[in-house]
Amino acid sequence: MTQDDLIIRNRSSLLVFAERHGISYACRTFGVSRTLFYKLKKQFIATGSLAPRIRRKPKMPNETTLSRKKLLLRMVIDHPSMGPKGYAREFAQQGISVDPSSLWHHLKRYDLNTRYKRLVYLEKLRLIKQPLTERTIKMVKQTYVQRYQGLWPGHMVGIDTFYVGNLKGVGRLYQITGIDLCSRYGWAHLYPRKDQDASMHFVEQVLIPKLYGNNVQLESVLSDNGSEFVGGKFEQMLADYDIRHHRIPPGKPIFNGCCERFQRTILEEFYQRAFRITFYSSMTALQKALDEFLVYYNFQRPHFGLSKQGLLPIDILKTKQSIIRQRFQKLLP
C-alpha cells in the first residue's frame, strides 16, 4: 500500500464517519477543520476521487527552458567527460549564455553531476538502446538501486576482503567483512590467508548462523571478482545453500560501497586506535577485540545512513515495522 492509498483510505473514513455521526463530531475526532472537510467533500462530489491533488511545480522566471535541458542531455551523450564549464562553453558556441553553476544544478538533479555517473549511465543506456532522457535516466537509476541495495534484511549481503597487516609474531592477517545492505548490520572475521576456504568459512560459519539466530534468511551476496570469491568451491557452496551471487563490474569498488565504507569505519574507529594502545600476540586476541567492537557497532552505535536521527543496525535487522516495507516499496519499479 502506497502513501497515496493510505491518504485515500483515511479521507474515505472521515467522510463515512461524518455521515454516521455528524460533521462536527467527525472533525473533532479526526482533528481536521470544517473547511478541509467541505473541501474534501466537494472534491469527492466533483471528481469521485479523494486522491491528493498533484501540485504544479512553480515556474521560476529565471528557470532554464526545456529546450536547453534537452540540449544539455545531448551534450552529455556526446561529451560525458566534460564538466559544467565545458558544457557552458558548448552553449556559448551556439549563442546561448548559461552559467556553469546552473548547468551543474541540472546535472545534479539528473544524478549526472560526476564524470563516473555519466559514464555508467551511458554504458547502461547503450545496453538498452534508448536515448538519454529524463524518463530513461529515472529507469536506469531504479535498476541500479534495485540491484545493489538490500530491500529487506538478508536480501543482499555485501562481502569483501581487507588486508589488516603483518603483525610481529603472528604473520599476515586478512579480514573478510560482510554487511547487510538493508539494516547495515556488519560482521568481520580474521584469517591468515585470503583464499576460498576462508570465504567459505565466513559464509557458512559466520553469516548464515548469525542471520538464522535473528530469524533472517541469507538470500544473496554481493562481492568483487577476487580469487577468493570466484572459485568453483565457493560457487558450489553458495549453490548448495541456494544463495545467489552478484558480482560488481571489474575495477569499480564503488558498486560495493557499503561494504567498503564499513571497512573504513573499522579501520578508523578500531584498528588505528587498537594498534596504538595494545600489542596483540595472537590472532585470537585481536579477533576477540574486534568482536567487542562489532557489538558496539551493531548494538550501540547509531547509524545515520539509515535515518537522520540515527538508528541501530540490530533494530532494523530484527524489526518488521513499516520502515522496511516503505523502503521496499520505494525501490520497486
C-alpha positions as CSV (number, residue, x, y, z in Angstrom):
1,M,0.0,0.0,0.0
2,T,1.4,3.3,-1.1
3,Q,1.3,6.6,0.8
4,D,-1.5,7.9,-1.6
5,D,-3.6,4.8,-0.8
6,L,-3.3,5.5,2.9
7,I,-4.4,9.1,2.4
8,I,-7.4,8.0,0.3
9,R,-8.5,5.4,2.9
10,N,-8.2,8.0,5.7
11,R,-10.2,10.6,3.9
12,S,-12.8,8.0,3.0
13,S,-13.1,7.0,6.6
14,L,-13.5,10.7,7.5
15,L,-16.5,11.1,5.1
16,V,-18.1,7.8,6.3
17,F,-17.7,8.8,10.0
18,A,-19.2,12.2,9.3
19,E,-22.2,10.6,7.5
20,R,-22.8,8.3,10.5
21,H,-22.0,10.7,13.4
22,G,-22.2,14.2,12.1
23,I,-19.7,16.7,10.7
24,S,-18.8,18.5,13.9
25,Y,-18.1,15.3,15.8
26,A,-16.1,13.9,12.9
27,C,-13.9,17.0,12.6
28,R,-13.2,16.9,16.3
29,T,-12.4,13.2,16.3
30,F,-10.2,13.3,13.2
31,G,-8.6,16.6,14.1
32,V,-9.4,18.4,10.9
33,S,-11.1,21.8,10.3
34,R,-14.6,22.1,8.8
35,T,-13.0,24.0,5.9
36,L,-10.8,21.0,5.0
37,F,-13.8,18.6,5.4
38,Y,-16.0,20.6,3.0
39,K,-13.1,20.9,0.5
40,L,-12.7,17.1,0.5
41,K,-16.4,16.5,0.2
42,K,-16.6,19.0,-2.7
43,Q,-13.6,17.2,-4.4
44,F,-15.3,13.8,-4.0
45,I,-18.7,15.1,-5.4
46,A,-17.0,16.7,-8.4
47,T,-14.4,14.0,-9.3
48,G,-15.4,10.9,-7.4
49,S,-11.9,10.6,-6.1
50,L,-10.2,11.5,-2.8
51,A,-6.6,11.2,-4.1
52,P,-4.2,14.1,-3.2
53,R,-4.0,16.7,-5.9
54,I,-0.7,16.9,-7.7
55,R,0.5,20.5,-7.3
56,R,2.2,22.0,-10.3
57,K,5.8,22.9,-9.7
58,P,6.0,26.8,-9.7
59,K,7.8,28.1,-12.8
60,M,10.6,30.5,-11.8
61,P,11.2,33.4,-14.1
62,N,14.9,32.6,-14.4
63,E,14.4,28.8,-14.8
64,T,16.3,27.1,-17.6
65,T,14.0,26.3,-20.6
66,L,13.1,22.7,-21.5
67,S,14.9,23.0,-24.9
68,R,18.1,23.9,-23.1
69,K,17.7,20.9,-20.7
70,K,17.3,18.6,-23.7
71,L,20.4,20.2,-25.3
72,L,22.3,19.6,-22.1
73,L,21.3,15.9,-22.2
74,R,22.5,15.6,-25.8
75,M,25.8,17.1,-24.8
76,V,26.1,14.5,-22.0
77,I,25.9,11.8,-24.7
78,D,28.5,13.5,-26.9
79,H,30.9,14.6,-24.2
80,P,30.4,12.7,-21.0
81,S,33.8,13.6,-19.7
82,M,33.2,17.3,-19.8
83,G,32.3,19.4,-16.7
84,P,29.8,22.3,-16.3
85,K,32.4,24.8,-17.6
86,G,32.8,22.7,-20.7
87,Y,29.1,22.4,-21.3
88,A,28.7,26.2,-20.8
89,R,31.4,26.7,-23.5
90,E,29.4,24.5,-25.8
91,F,26.3,26.5,-25.1
92,A,28.2,29.7,-25.8
93,Q,29.3,28.4,-29.2
94,Q,25.6,28.1,-30.1
95,G,24.9,31.6,-29.0
96,I,23.3,30.6,-25.6
97,S,24.6,32.1,-22.4
98,V,24.2,29.7,-19.4
99,D,26.0,29.9,-16.1
100,P,28.1,26.8,-15.3
101,S,26.6,26.6,-11.8
102,S,23.1,26.4,-13.3
103,L,24.3,23.5,-15.5
104,W,25.8,21.8,-12.5
105,H,22.4,22.1,-10.7
106,H,20.6,20.3,-13.5
107,L,23.3,17.6,-13.8
108,K,22.9,17.1,-10.0
109,R,19.1,16.9,-10.4
110,Y,19.6,14.1,-13.0
111,D,22.2,12.5,-10.8
112,L,24.8,13.1,-13.6
113,N,27.0,15.6,-11.7
114,T,30.1,13.4,-11.8
115,R,32.1,12.0,-14.7
116,Y,31.8,8.5,-13.4
117,K,28.0,8.7,-13.1
118,R,27.7,9.9,-16.7
119,L,29.8,7.1,-18.0
120,V,27.9,4.5,-16.0
121,Y,24.5,5.8,-17.3
122,L,25.8,5.9,-20.9
123,E,27.0,2.3,-20.6
124,K,23.6,1.2,-19.3
125,L,21.7,3.2,-22.0
126,R,23.9,1.6,-24.7
127,L,22.8,-1.9,-23.4
128,I,19.1,-1.0,-23.5
129,K,19.5,1.0,-26.8
130,Q,17.5,4.0,-25.7
131,P,18.2,7.7,-25.8
132,L,19.2,9.7,-22.7
133,T,16.1,11.4,-21.4
134,E,14.7,12.1,-18.0
135,R,12.5,9.0,-18.2
136,T,15.3,6.7,-19.1
137,I,17.6,8.3,-16.5
138,K,15.0,7.5,-13.8
139,M,14.6,3.9,-15.1
140,V,18.3,3.3,-15.1
141,K,18.6,4.8,-11.6
142,Q,15.9,2.4,-10.4
143,T,17.6,-0.7,-11.8
144,Y,20.9,0.4,-10.4
145,V,19.4,0.9,-6.9
146,Q,17.4,-2.4,-7.0
147,R,20.5,-4.5,-7.8
148,Y,22.9,-3.1,-5.3
149,Q,20.8,-2.3,-2.3
150,G,19.1,-4.7,0.0
151,L,15.3,-4.4,0.1
152,W,14.9,-6.3,3.4
153,P,17.2,-7.9,5.9
154,G,19.0,-10.8,4.3
155,H,18.1,-9.9,0.8
156,M,21.7,-8.9,-0.1
157,V,24.9,-9.0,2.0
158,G,28.0,-7.3,0.7
159,I,31.2,-9.1,1.3
160,D,34.8,-8.0,0.8
161,T,38.4,-8.8,1.9
162,F,40.6,-6.3,3.8
163,Y,44.3,-6.6,4.4
164,V,44.9,-5.9,8.1
165,G,48.7,-6.1,8.1
166,N,51.7,-8.2,9.0
167,L,51.8,-8.5,12.8
168,K,55.0,-9.3,14.6
169,G,54.9,-12.9,15.8
170,V,51.6,-13.5,14.1
171,G,52.1,-13.0,10.4
172,R,49.9,-11.7,7.7
173,L,46.3,-11.2,8.6
174,Y,43.3,-10.7,6.3
175,Q,39.8,-9.6,7.4
176,I,36.7,-10.8,5.5
177,T,33.9,-8.3,6.0
178,G,30.1,-8.6,5.5
179,I,27.3,-6.1,5.8
180,D,23.6,-6.4,5.3
181,L,22.7,-3.8,2.8
182,C,19.3,-3.1,4.3
183,S,20.0,-2.9,8.1
184,R,23.8,-2.1,7.9
185,Y,24.4,-4.9,10.4
186,G,28.0,-5.9,10.0
187,W,30.3,-8.9,10.5
188,A,34.1,-9.3,10.3
189,H,36.4,-12.3,10.9
190,L,40.2,-12.6,10.7
191,Y,42.1,-15.2,8.6
192,P,45.8,-15.9,8.0
193,R,45.2,-16.4,4.2
194,K,43.0,-15.0,1.5
195,D,41.5,-18.0,-0.3
196,Q,38.3,-19.9,-1.0
197,D,38.5,-21.8,2.3
198,A,38.4,-18.5,4.2
199,S,35.5,-17.1,2.3
200,M,33.6,-20.4,2.6
201,H,34.2,-20.4,6.3
202,F,33.0,-16.8,6.6
203,V,29.7,-17.5,4.8
204,E,29.0,-20.9,6.5
205,Q,30.3,-20.2,10.0
206,V,29.7,-16.5,10.4
207,L,26.9,-15.1,8.1
208,I,24.4,-18.0,8.0
209,P,24.3,-18.8,11.7
210,K,24.1,-15.2,12.9
211,L,21.3,-14.4,10.4
212,Y,19.4,-17.6,11.4
213,G,19.7,-16.6,15.0
214,N,17.8,-13.4,14.2
215,N,15.2,-15.2,12.1
216,V,16.7,-13.8,8.9
217,Q,17.5,-15.8,5.7
218,L,20.6,-15.1,3.6
219,E,19.3,-14.8,0.0
220,S,22.2,-13.3,-1.9
221,V,25.7,-12.0,-1.6
222,L,27.5,-9.2,-3.4
223,S,31.3,-9.3,-3.9
224,D,34.1,-8.2,-6.2
225,N,35.9,-10.5,-8.6
226,G,38.7,-11.5,-6.2
227,S,40.1,-15.1,-6.4
228,E,38.5,-16.0,-3.0
229,F,35.0,-15.3,-4.3
230,V,35.1,-16.6,-7.9
231,G,36.4,-20.2,-7.4
232,G,34.4,-23.3,-8.1
233,K,34.3,-24.5,-4.5
234,F,32.9,-21.1,-3.3
235,E,30.3,-21.0,-6.0
236,Q,29.2,-24.6,-5.3
237,M,28.8,-23.8,-1.6
238,L,26.5,-20.9,-2.4
239,A,24.5,-23.1,-4.8
240,D,24.1,-25.8,-2.1
241,Y,22.6,-23.2,0.3
242,D,20.6,-21.6,-2.6
243,I,22.3,-18.3,-2.2
244,R,22.5,-16.1,-5.3
245,H,25.9,-14.5,-6.1
246,H,26.1,-11.0,-7.6
247,R,29.5,-9.6,-8.8
248,I,30.3,-6.0,-9.2
249,P,31.9,-4.8,-12.5
250,P,35.7,-5.2,-12.6
251,G,37.6,-2.1,-11.3
252,K,34.5,-0.4,-9.8
253,P,34.6,-1.0,-6.0
254,I,32.0,1.8,-5.5
255,F,29.3,-0.7,-6.6
256,N,30.0,-2.4,-3.2
257,G,30.3,1.0,-1.5
258,C,28.5,0.0,1.8
259,C,31.0,-2.8,2.5
260,E,34.0,-0.5,1.6
261,R,32.7,2.2,3.9
262,F,32.1,-0.4,6.7
263,Q,35.7,-1.5,6.4
264,R,36.9,2.1,6.5
265,T,34.9,2.6,9.7
266,I,36.5,-0.5,11.3
267,L,39.9,0.8,10.2
268,E,39.4,4.3,11.6
269,E,37.4,3.5,14.8
270,F,39.1,0.2,15.8
271,Y,42.4,-0.7,14.2
272,Q,44.0,2.7,14.2
273,R,43.3,3.0,17.9
274,A,43.8,-0.6,19.0
275,F,47.3,-1.0,17.5
276,R,48.5,2.2,19.3
277,I,47.5,1.1,22.8
278,T,47.7,-2.8,22.7
279,F,50.2,-5.3,21.5
280,Y,48.5,-8.4,20.1
281,S,50.5,-11.5,20.3
282,S,47.9,-13.8,18.6
283,M,45.1,-13.6,16.0
284,T,42.7,-14.9,18.7
285,A,43.3,-11.9,20.9
286,L,42.8,-9.5,18.0
287,Q,39.6,-11.3,17.0
288,K,38.2,-11.0,20.5
289,A,38.8,-7.2,20.5
290,L,37.3,-7.0,17.0
291,D,34.2,-8.9,18.2
292,E,33.8,-6.4,21.1
293,F,33.9,-3.5,18.6
294,L,31.3,-5.2,16.4
295,V,29.0,-5.5,19.4
296,Y,29.4,-1.7,19.9
297,Y,28.9,-1.1,16.1
298,N,25.7,-3.2,15.8
299,F,24.0,-2.7,19.2
300,Q,25.1,0.7,20.5
301,R,26.4,3.0,17.7
302,P,23.7,4.9,15.8
303,H,23.9,4.6,12.0
304,F,22.9,7.9,10.4
305,G,22.9,6.3,6.9
306,L,19.6,4.7,7.9
307,S,18.0,7.8,9.3
308,K,18.9,11.4,10.0
309,Q,18.0,10.7,13.6
310,G,20.3,7.6,13.7
311,L,19.1,4.0,14.0
312,L,20.8,0.9,15.5
313,P,21.5,-1.8,12.9
314,I,20.2,-4.6,15.2
315,D,16.8,-2.8,15.4
316,I,16.4,-2.8,11.6
317,L,17.7,-6.3,11.3
318,K,15.1,-7.7,13.7
319,T,12.1,-5.4,13.1
320,K,9.3,-6.0,10.7
321,Q,7.8,-2.5,11.1
322,S,6.7,0.0,8.4
323,I,10.2,1.5,7.8
324,I,11.3,-1.6,5.9
325,R,8.1,-2.0,4.0
326,Q,8.2,1.6,2.9
327,R,11.8,1.3,1.8
328,F,10.9,-1.9,-0.1
329,Q,8.0,-0.2,-2.0
330,K,10.1,2.8,-3.0
331,L,12.7,0.6,-4.7
332,L,10.1,-1.4,-6.6
333,P,9.6,-0.3,-10.2
